[in-house]
Amino acid sequence: MGRPGDPWPALDISHDRANIAAVETKTERSELTWAAILDTALAMATAEGLDRLTIGELAKRLGLSKSGVFSRIGSREALQEAVIDEYDRRFLQDVFVPAMREPRGLPRLNAIVRLWLQRAARVEIHTGCLYCAGAFEFDDREGPLRERLLEHILRWRSALKRTVVQAIDAGHLMAGTDAEQLVFEIDGLFIALMREARFLREPRAAERCWTAYERLMRSRQAAPVARA
């Protein structure tokens, strides 16, 4: 307390500091737990499928109580949707965000495929691809999970198509190039990559994928303009 007559008595902030520190510690711990939940759930989903993902099994693997996980996640469906969203966020962060720094057209398209292949070699070849596995898992099943997964896949395919169109407009690819067909073929390369690398265990799968992409691009590239 301040001395009698002081215009502003001294404040005792020790409790305030303790409360702030406690809140910060609790927040950090909560964020760490949430990150651990997403990491573990994502690993389970890519390895075993979204349908095998349950709060009980997740809690067991994390060493947490089922109620503790439930209080942070909510329902099993909310957990599955959070996993789909997190996979999409990581995919975009690794592939599309850095590729956007490249000039529009073929340089950006090449960057997308190169970064996509680098991520596949670093992540999906070892853990599985949620886009590929999820598409087969929910190809004949209706419901919110299918719609959520479909929404993400269509969104990044749309971004890929937009990049192809920009390459056509820039004169990097032939004017008659069918953008939809090219996106189909590029996407097909990565589906083949997953089967070759994970099921057939072909060690040169990533190399073959890039070789196939380069051949595909050569078949679509516009002829260089002759110098006068």
N, C-alpha and C positions, 0 to 999 in steps of 0.2 A: 504494500500500500504506500501511497505517497505521504509526504509530510503534511500536517494540517496546514491549510492555507494555500497549498499548491494549486494552481489553476487547473492542471490536468493530473490527477493522481496516477502514479505509475501502474501500468497494467500487468497483471500476473498472466503471462502467456504460456507458461510451462504446460498447462493442460491442453491449450489449443495446439501447441506443437506436437504433443503426444497423440492427440486425436487425429491430426493431419497425417502423422507418420503411420498411425494404425490403419487409416483409410487407404493410404498409398500402398502399404504392405498387402492389405487385403485385395486391393485392385490388381496389383502385380501378380499375386498368387492366383487370383481368378483368371487373369489373362493367360498365365502359364498353363493352368488347368484346361482352359478352353482350347489352347493351341495343342496340348497333348491329346485331348479328345479328338480333335480334327485329324491330327497326324495318324493316330491309331485307327480311327474309323476309316480314313481314306486307304490306309494300307490293307485293312480287312476287306473293303469293298473291291479294290482292284485285284486282290488275290482270290477272293471267294465269291464275289458278286454282291450287288446291292441287296438282294433279297435275303442274304445270310447275315446281314448286319442287324444286330439287336442290341438294345441297351444293356441287357444282362451280360452278354458275352463281352461287350465293350468294357463294362465296369470291371469284370473279372480280369481282363488283360491289363487294365490300368491300375489295378489294385485299389479301386475306389468302391464305395458303396453304390448300389443300383440307384438308391434315392438321390445320392449326390450327383450322379451323372444326369438323372432325370430332371433335377432342379435346374441344371444348366442348359439342357437340350429341350426338354418337353417330351414330345411323343417320338416314337420310333420313326414315323414318317418325316418329322421335322429333322431328325438326325440324318436320314437318307438324303433329304433335300439339301441340307447343309453340306454334306459330302460332295454332292454334285456341283454345288456352287463353288466350293473351295477348289475342286479340281479344275473347274473352268477358270477361276481367278488365277491359279498358278500357271495354267497353260497360256493364257493371254499375256501374263507378266513375262513369261520366258520367251514367247514366240512373237506375238504381234507388237507389243510395246516397243522393244528395241528395234524391230524391223521398220517401224514408222519413222525412224531417224534417217533412213535411206531415201534417196530421190525417188519420186513416183515412177512407176513403170517397171521395167524388167529388173533394175537393181533392187527394188523393194520386194518384188516377187521372189527373186533368188534368195534374198535375206530371210524371208518368211520360211521358205523350204529348208534352207540351211539350218536355221535356228530350230525349226520343227524336228529336223533329223538329229540335231545335237541333243535336244531334249529327249527324243525317243531313245537314243543310244545311252543317255545318262539315267533315264527314269523308266520309261514304259517297257523297254526291252527286259528290264529286271523285275518290274513290279506288275506289269500289265497296263493296258490302256482302258480307262473307264469309258471313253467314247466308243471304242470298238466293242469291248465286252458288254457294256450297257446296251448298245444297239441290238446285239444278238439276244441279250437277256430279256429285253422288253419289246422285241420286234412284233410279237403277236399278243401283247398284253396292254390293255387300255388302262388309263389312270393318271393321276397327277405326277407320278415319278417319270413315266414315259414322256409326258408333256414337258416336264422340266428339262429332261435330258435332250429332248428334241429341240427345244427352244435354244439351248446353248449351241448345239451342233449346227443348226441352221444359221445362227448368228455369225459364227466364225466362218462358215462356208460362204455366207454373204460377203463378209469382209475379204475373203480370198477372191471371190468373183470380182469385187470392186477393184482389187489390185490388178487382176488380169485385164479388165476393161481399160484401166488406166494405161497399161502397157500397150494395148492395142491403139488407144488414142494417141499415145506418144510416138507411135510408129516403130516400137520395139518388136511387136508381133504383127504378123500379117493381118491386113484389114479384114479378111474374111474369116478370121479365127472365131470359132464358136466358144464363147467364154464358159458357158455351162458345161460343154463337153470337156474342156480343158480342166476345169475344177474337178469334174468326175474322175478324170484320169490321174490327176495329182493326188486326190484323196485315196484312190484305189491303190496307188503305190505304197501308201502308209499302212493300209489294211493288209496288203501283201507282206509288208515288212514285219508286222506283228506276227503273222503266221510263220514266216520263214525263221525269224529270230527266236520266237518262244516255243513253237510247236516242233518245227523241224530242226531247231537249234543250229541254224546255219551261221557260222561266225562272220561271214562276209555279207550278211544281209543288209546292213546299213550302207556298205560300199556299193552293193548292187542297186540299192534304191536310188542313190545319188547318180549313178551311171545312167539308170533308166530315165531319171528326171532330165539330165543334160541332153540325152538323145531326144526326148520329148520336146524340149525347148528348141533344139536345132531344127526340128521339123516344122516349128511354128514361127520361127524368127523371120522378120522381114529382111529382104535382101538389102545390103548396105548401098547407100546412094553413091554412085560413081562420081569421083572428083572431076571437075572440068579440066 
